[in-house]
Amino acid sequence: MDRWLWAVRLAKTRQIAAQGCRGGHVRVNDRPAKPATPVRPGDVVKVKLAGTPRIVEVSHVIDKRVGAPVAVRCYVDHTPAPSPESKIPVAKRERGAGRPTKRERRQIDRLRGMR
């Protein structure tokens, strides 16, 4: 499992893929996956690495890391599109306006949901 995640570029390194498996962030067919879990074509893999949830279906099993155009052909992405509400609003300031005042900083924090 960890080798496949790394080979198709869903994880940046194999170590990150293995840690995700051990931490319960990877599921194969709705079952928790260990790093040594075998992967077969048709398996549905749910991955949450680097804060991004992905749902992919395995179409080809590979062991070695390949280029991005080849890696995309090894799975079918079923990840739903992010909802517009999930995006964090960005506070815009005029160029050259300087640092925000204390009042503006509080408003920015409120807008981001930090307070």
N, C-alpha and C positions, 0 to 999 in steps of 0.2 A: 504494500500500500504506500509506504513512504517513498519508495523508489519511483512508483508510477506518478505520484503527486509531483515529485521533483522533475521527472522526465517530461511531463506535459506542461510544465511551468505554472502549476497552480500554487507551488511553494517556491520561494526563492532559493532555499537550500534544502538538502535532504535532512539535515538536523532539525530545521524548523518543521518540516513535514512529520518527522518522528515525534517531536515534542507535541505537536497538535494531536497526533493519534493518541499518545499517552495521556494527554490532558482532556480527552473526550470531545475534541472539536471536529472529529472526522467520523462520519457514520456511513456504512455501506449497507444498503437495503434496510435502512432504519435500525441497524444494530451498531453499537460502538465498535470501532475498528482499532486493532493494534497495528504497530508498524509492519508486522510480518503477515498481515491479513492478505490472502491472495485476491487478485482482482480479475474478473472475467468480463468479456463483452456482454453488455446488457445490464450490468450492475449500475445502480443509481447511487452516486456518491454525494453526500452533503458535507461540505467543508466550510469551516469558519476560521480562516487564517488572516491575520493582519486586519481584523475587524470587518472583513467583507464576507458575507455569507454567499456561497455558490452552490448550485445544484447542477450536477453534470451526470450524463449517462456515458458509460465507457463504451467506445466503439472499437478501439484497438488497444491491445496491451503492448507497451514498449518498456524496455529496461534502461535504455540509454537516453540521455538528454538530447533532444533534437532542437532544430530551429523553430521559432514561433509559428511560421506558416505550416510546418508539418505537425507541430504539437496540437494545433487547433483541430486538425482532422482526426485526432485520436479520441475526441469526446464530443458529445452533443450538449450544448449549454441550455439548461432549462431554468436558469435563474430568472426570477421575475424582475421586471424593470423597477428601479427605485421609485418610490412615490414622491411627489413634489413636496410633501410635508416633511420628509426625512432630511431635506437639505437644510443646513444651518444658515440663517440669514446673515448676510455680510453687511457690516456698517460701512458706508461710503463717506469719505471726507474729501473736501476740495483739495486739490494739489497745492502745496505750499501753505496750508492752514496751520502748520505746526503741530505740536503735541496736543492731544485732547486734554481738556480741563478735567478737574475732578468730577464735575457734574456730567460732562459728556462721557467720561469713563464709566460711571455708574449706569448711564443709559445704554451704553454698548453692552455691558455685562448683563443687564436686564433683558436686552434684545436676544442675546445668545442663550439665555436661560441659566446663567451661572448664579444668579441671586434671586 
